[in-house]
Amino acid sequence: MRLFLGFFLALFAVNLQAASSATWPSHRLRGANITVGITEEDIAHFVKDWKGNSVRILINNMLPDEPPYKPSEEKKKKVYDCIDLCLKYGLYTVFSPSAAFRDNDRFFASKQFKAAYLEFWQEVAARYAANPGGIAYDLMNEPHDSLANLQWSDYAKELTRAIREIDTVHTIVVEPPGWGWPYGFDHLEPTGDKNTVYSFHFYGPMDFTHQRNNGILRATEEQCRERVYPGFLQGGHWDKAKIRSNIEKGFNFRDKHNVTIWCGEFGVALWATGAYNWFKDLADILEEEKVGWSYYAYREWYAMDIEMDPKAWMERTSRTETDLVKLVKSYFAR
């Protein structure tokens, strides 16, 4: 009986991979980051009007920062309701939590904290293992701080093994340490799991994309006007070639290890001078490299919500079809 059951489960997994979108799709993913606060109306609009094919659900500090580090039932319900909503609309859904975004070193220094996060991932895997929908498990959003460089590769392997004990079908996503930026691939080893995609994020140069001045979004109006893309930014000339050189490590990692890569986040403050050009240059590079992507963010942070009017500097406005919306729709239409 055990032999028969094992054979049946293996056959079911193979058929599920062949007959559904549960694994990483062969077509290009083009989508957006969202949070659990998204509404059904928002998702319906994204699918029917924008025609996006994927989303990345981002939730930081999934676990509380005090022992026993167990997420609340209310928080888990919000996560599962959001995942289920996206799957209902046929979106390929990448779920990307972090355990302790505010203090990664504290997380990596605690065996109990890491054990609780592993247990949470096993719960997620058990809930969706038999689901034929397209869901991927992005193990940790932007691992960072000093201990991540030392521990993340081994811990990602540990999380992968724990998930694979329960779910052998759905894709796992792994980001490099160093906030997910491409340079972090220098500190990442492949997990050895064949159904794993490696993701990176990119926001360079940060003074431009996040309008920094001793803090995010603190650039003066004069600084904003002076920071023009393409042009001299943050100590050097930035253009499409400069962007490519800064994300090249992702392509090199892909080619060296023969793995799939994906850009899970990128975005720019709407009022940045040349924001449209920056966005287009990065998206075009990804398209040229046949790399799927998920921009930041759909109906979330106002500074990078592309439906907001970029002329209304630092203000949330009514939603409209901006030039950036038209640009994103043109990629989705492909």
C-alpha positions as CSV (number, residue, x, y, z in Angstrom):
1,M,0.0,0.0,0.0
2,R,2.8,2.4,0.9
3,L,4.5,1.6,-2.4
4,F,1.3,2.2,-4.3
5,L,0.7,5.5,-2.5
6,G,4.2,6.7,-3.2
7,F,3.8,5.9,-6.9
8,F,0.5,7.7,-7.0
9,L,1.8,10.8,-5.4
10,A,4.8,10.9,-7.7
11,L,2.6,10.4,-10.7
12,F,0.3,13.1,-9.4
13,A,3.2,15.5,-9.1
14,V,4.4,14.8,-12.6
15,N,1.0,15.3,-14.1
16,L,0.4,18.5,-12.1
17,Q,3.7,19.9,-13.5
18,A,2.7,18.9,-17.0
19,A,-0.9,19.9,-16.9
20,S,-1.0,23.2,-14.9
21,S,0.8,26.5,-14.3
22,A,1.9,25.4,-10.9
23,T,5.6,25.5,-11.8
24,W,7.5,28.5,-13.1
25,P,5.8,29.2,-16.4
26,S,7.6,29.0,-19.8
27,H,6.1,32.3,-20.9
28,R,7.6,35.6,-19.7
29,L,6.3,36.9,-16.4
30,R,5.5,40.6,-16.4
31,G,3.8,41.9,-13.3
32,A,3.8,44.1,-10.2
33,N,4.5,44.0,-6.5
34,I,1.4,44.3,-4.3
35,T,0.7,44.0,-0.6
36,V,-1.9,42.2,1.4
37,G,-4.0,45.3,1.5
38,I,-4.9,45.0,-2.2
39,T,-8.6,44.7,-3.0
40,E,-10.5,42.4,-5.4
41,E,-11.4,45.5,-7.4
42,D,-7.7,46.3,-7.7
43,I,-6.8,42.8,-8.8
44,A,-9.7,42.6,-11.3
45,H,-8.5,45.9,-12.9
46,F,-4.9,44.7,-13.1
47,V,-6.0,41.5,-14.9
48,K,-8.8,42.8,-17.1
49,D,-7.6,46.3,-18.0
50,W,-3.8,46.1,-17.6
51,K,-3.6,42.4,-18.5
52,G,-0.7,41.7,-16.2
53,N,0.0,38.0,-15.8
54,S,1.7,37.9,-12.4
55,V,2.1,39.5,-9.0
56,R,4.6,39.4,-6.1
57,I,3.0,39.7,-2.7
58,L,5.3,41.4,-0.3
59,I,4.9,41.4,3.5
60,N,7.8,42.3,5.8
61,N,8.1,41.3,9.4
62,M,5.9,38.3,9.0
63,L,6.9,37.1,12.4
64,P,6.6,39.1,15.6
65,D,10.0,40.1,17.1
66,E,9.5,38.4,20.5
67,P,9.5,34.7,21.4
68,P,8.0,32.3,20.4
69,Y,8.0,34.2,17.1
70,K,4.7,32.8,15.9
71,P,2.7,34.9,13.4
72,S,-0.8,35.7,14.5
73,E,-3.8,33.9,13.0
74,E,-5.1,37.3,11.8
75,K,-1.9,38.0,9.9
76,K,-1.8,34.6,8.3
77,K,-5.4,35.0,7.2
78,K,-4.6,38.2,5.5
79,V,-1.7,36.5,3.7
80,Y,-3.7,33.5,2.6
81,D,-6.7,35.5,1.6
82,C,-4.5,37.6,-0.7
83,I,-2.8,34.6,-2.2
84,D,-6.1,32.9,-2.8
85,L,-7.5,36.1,-4.4
86,C,-4.6,36.4,-6.9
87,L,-4.9,32.7,-7.7
88,K,-8.6,33.1,-8.3
89,Y,-7.8,35.6,-11.0
90,G,-5.3,33.3,-12.7
91,L,-2.2,35.4,-11.7
92,Y,1.0,33.6,-11.3
93,T,1.6,34.5,-7.6
94,V,5.0,34.9,-5.9
95,F,4.7,35.1,-2.1
96,S,7.6,37.0,-0.6
97,P,7.7,37.5,3.2
98,S,10.5,38.3,5.5
99,A,10.7,37.2,9.1
100,A,12.3,40.3,10.6
101,F,13.0,43.0,8.0
102,R,13.9,45.6,10.7
103,D,16.7,43.6,12.1
104,N,18.1,40.7,10.0
105,D,21.1,40.3,12.2
106,R,18.9,39.6,15.2
107,F,17.0,37.1,13.2
108,F,20.0,35.2,11.9
109,A,21.6,35.1,15.4
110,S,18.6,33.3,16.8
111,K,18.0,29.6,16.3
112,Q,14.5,29.9,17.7
113,F,13.6,32.8,15.3
114,K,14.9,30.8,12.3
115,A,13.1,27.7,13.4
116,A,9.8,29.6,13.7
117,Y,10.3,31.0,10.1
118,L,11.0,27.5,8.8
119,E,7.9,26.2,10.5
120,F,5.8,29.0,8.9
121,W,7.1,28.1,5.5
122,Q,6.1,24.5,6.1
123,E,2.6,25.6,6.9
124,V,2.5,27.6,3.7
125,A,3.7,24.6,1.7
126,A,1.2,22.3,3.3
127,R,-1.6,24.7,2.5
128,Y,-0.7,25.0,-1.2
129,A,1.1,21.7,-2.1
130,A,-1.9,20.2,-3.8
131,N,-3.1,23.5,-5.3
132,P,-2.8,23.5,-9.1
133,G,-2.5,27.2,-9.3
134,G,0.8,29.0,-10.0
135,I,2.3,30.0,-6.7
136,A,6.0,30.4,-6.0
137,Y,7.7,30.6,-2.6
138,D,10.1,33.5,-2.4
139,L,12.0,32.4,0.7
140,M,13.0,35.8,2.1
141,N,12.5,39.4,0.8
142,E,15.9,41.2,0.6
143,P,18.0,39.3,3.2
144,H,20.5,41.8,4.5
145,D,22.9,42.9,7.3
146,S,26.2,41.3,8.1
147,L,25.1,37.8,9.1
148,A,23.1,37.3,5.9
149,N,26.3,37.2,3.8
150,L,27.6,34.4,6.1
151,Q,24.4,32.4,6.7
152,W,21.9,33.0,4.0
153,S,23.1,30.4,1.5
154,D,23.0,27.5,4.0
155,Y,19.7,28.7,5.5
156,A,18.1,29.0,2.1
157,K,19.1,25.3,1.5
158,E,17.6,24.4,4.9
159,L,14.3,26.2,4.0
160,T,14.3,24.5,0.6
161,R,14.6,21.0,2.1
162,A,11.9,21.7,4.6
163,I,9.5,22.9,1.9
164,R,10.4,20.0,-0.4
165,E,9.4,17.5,2.3
166,I,5.9,18.8,1.8
167,D,5.7,20.3,-1.7
168,T,7.7,19.0,-4.5
169,V,5.8,20.8,-7.3
170,H,5.8,24.6,-6.8
171,T,8.7,26.8,-7.6
172,I,11.0,28.2,-4.9
173,V,12.6,31.7,-5.4
174,V,15.8,32.7,-3.7
175,E,17.2,36.3,-3.6
176,P,20.9,37.0,-2.8
177,P,22.0,38.8,0.4
178,G,22.7,42.5,0.3
179,W,19.1,43.5,0.0
180,G,18.6,41.3,-3.1
181,W,20.8,43.5,-5.2
182,P,22.8,41.8,-8.0
183,Y,26.2,42.2,-6.2
184,G,24.8,39.9,-3.6
185,F,25.2,37.0,-6.0
186,D,28.9,37.0,-5.0
187,H,27.7,35.6,-1.6
188,L,25.1,33.2,-2.8
189,E,25.4,29.5,-3.7
190,P,22.7,27.7,-5.7
191,T,20.5,25.5,-3.4
192,G,20.8,22.5,-5.7
193,D,17.0,22.4,-6.2
194,K,16.2,22.2,-9.9
195,N,12.8,24.0,-9.5
196,T,14.3,27.1,-8.0
197,V,14.5,30.6,-9.6
198,Y,17.0,33.2,-8.5
199,S,15.7,36.8,-8.1
200,F,17.3,40.2,-7.8
201,H,16.1,43.7,-7.1
202,F,17.5,47.0,-8.6
203,Y,17.0,50.6,-7.7
204,G,20.3,52.2,-8.7
205,P,21.3,54.9,-8.3
206,M,19.3,55.3,-5.0
207,D,19.8,59.1,-4.8
208,F,17.8,59.3,-8.0
209,T,15.2,56.4,-7.6
210,H,14.4,57.2,-4.0
211,Q,15.2,60.9,-4.1
212,R,17.6,60.6,-1.1
213,N,19.0,63.5,0.9
214,N,19.9,62.2,4.3
215,G,16.9,59.9,4.0
216,I,14.5,58.6,1.5
217,L,12.3,61.1,-0.3
218,R,14.1,64.0,1.3
219,A,15.6,65.6,-1.8
220,T,14.8,69.3,-2.2
221,E,13.0,70.5,-5.2
222,E,16.2,71.9,-6.5
223,Q,18.0,68.6,-6.1
224,C,15.1,66.9,-7.8
225,R,15.4,69.1,-10.8
226,E,19.1,68.7,-11.0
227,R,19.1,64.9,-10.8
228,V,18.4,64.0,-14.4
229,Y,18.5,60.6,-16.0
230,P,20.4,59.9,-18.2
231,G,23.1,62.1,-16.7
232,F,25.5,62.6,-13.8
233,L,24.1,60.9,-10.7
234,Q,25.6,59.8,-7.5
235,G,29.2,60.3,-8.5
236,G,29.0,59.0,-12.1
237,H,27.2,59.1,-15.4
238,W,24.2,56.9,-15.5
239,D,22.5,55.6,-18.7
240,K,21.3,52.3,-20.0
241,A,24.8,50.9,-20.3
242,K,25.5,51.8,-16.7
243,I,22.3,50.1,-15.5
244,R,23.3,47.0,-17.4
245,S,26.8,46.9,-15.9
246,N,25.2,47.1,-12.4
247,I,22.9,44.1,-13.0
248,E,25.4,42.0,-15.0
249,K,26.1,39.8,-12.0
250,G,22.6,38.5,-12.2
251,F,23.1,37.4,-15.8
252,N,26.5,36.0,-15.0
253,F,25.0,33.9,-12.1
254,R,22.3,32.6,-14.5
255,D,24.8,31.6,-17.2
256,K,27.4,30.1,-14.8
257,H,24.9,27.9,-13.0
258,N,22.4,27.4,-15.8
259,V,19.5,28.6,-13.7
260,T,16.5,30.9,-14.3
261,I,16.6,34.4,-13.0
262,W,13.9,37.0,-12.4
263,C,13.8,40.7,-11.4
264,G,11.4,40.7,-8.5
265,E,11.6,44.5,-7.8
266,F,12.5,47.7,-9.5
267,G,11.1,51.2,-9.4
268,V,11.7,54.9,-9.4
269,A,10.1,57.9,-7.7
270,L,7.5,59.2,-10.1
271,W,8.6,62.9,-10.0
272,A,12.3,62.0,-10.6
273,T,13.5,63.9,-13.7
274,G,13.8,61.2,-16.4
275,A,11.8,58.5,-14.4
276,Y,10.2,57.2,-17.6
277,N,13.6,56.8,-19.3
278,W,15.1,55.0,-16.3
279,F,12.1,52.6,-16.1
280,K,12.1,51.9,-19.8
281,D,15.9,51.4,-20.0
282,L,15.8,48.8,-17.2
283,A,12.7,47.0,-18.5
284,D,14.2,46.9,-22.0
285,I,17.4,45.3,-20.7
286,L,15.4,42.6,-18.9
287,E,13.3,42.1,-22.1
288,E,16.5,41.8,-24.2
289,E,17.8,39.2,-21.7
290,K,14.5,37.4,-21.7
291,V,14.2,37.9,-18.0
292,G,10.8,38.2,-16.4
293,W,10.1,41.0,-14.0
294,S,7.8,42.6,-11.4
295,Y,7.9,46.3,-11.0
296,Y,7.4,48.2,-7.7
297,A,4.5,48.7,-7.0
298,Y,0.8,48.5,-8.1
299,R,-1.5,50.6,-5.9
300,E,0.9,50.6,-2.9
301,W,3.6,53.1,-2.0
302,Y,2.5,56.5,-3.5
303,A,6.1,57.4,-4.6
304,M,6.2,54.5,-7.0
305,D,2.5,54.1,-7.7
306,I,2.6,54.7,-11.5
307,E,-1.0,55.7,-11.6
308,M,-0.2,58.9,-9.6
309,D,0.4,62.1,-11.5
310,P,4.2,62.6,-11.5
311,K,3.8,66.4,-11.7
312,A,2.2,66.4,-8.3
313,W,5.5,66.2,-6.5
314,M,5.3,64.3,-3.2
315,E,1.5,64.1,-3.3
316,R,-1.0,61.3,-3.7
317,T,-3.4,62.1,-6.5
318,S,-6.4,60.5,-8.2
319,R,-5.5,57.5,-10.3
320,T,-5.0,58.2,-14.0
321,E,-3.4,56.6,-17.0
322,T,0.0,58.2,-16.9
323,D,2.8,57.7,-19.5
324,L,4.3,55.1,-17.2
325,V,1.0,53.2,-17.0
326,K,0.9,53.2,-20.8
327,L,4.5,52.0,-20.9
328,V,3.8,49.1,-18.5
329,K,0.7,48.1,-20.4
330,S,2.7,48.0,-23.7
331,Y,5.1,45.4,-22.1
332,F,2.2,43.4,-20.7
333,A,0.6,43.3,-24.1
334,R,3.6,41.4,-25.4
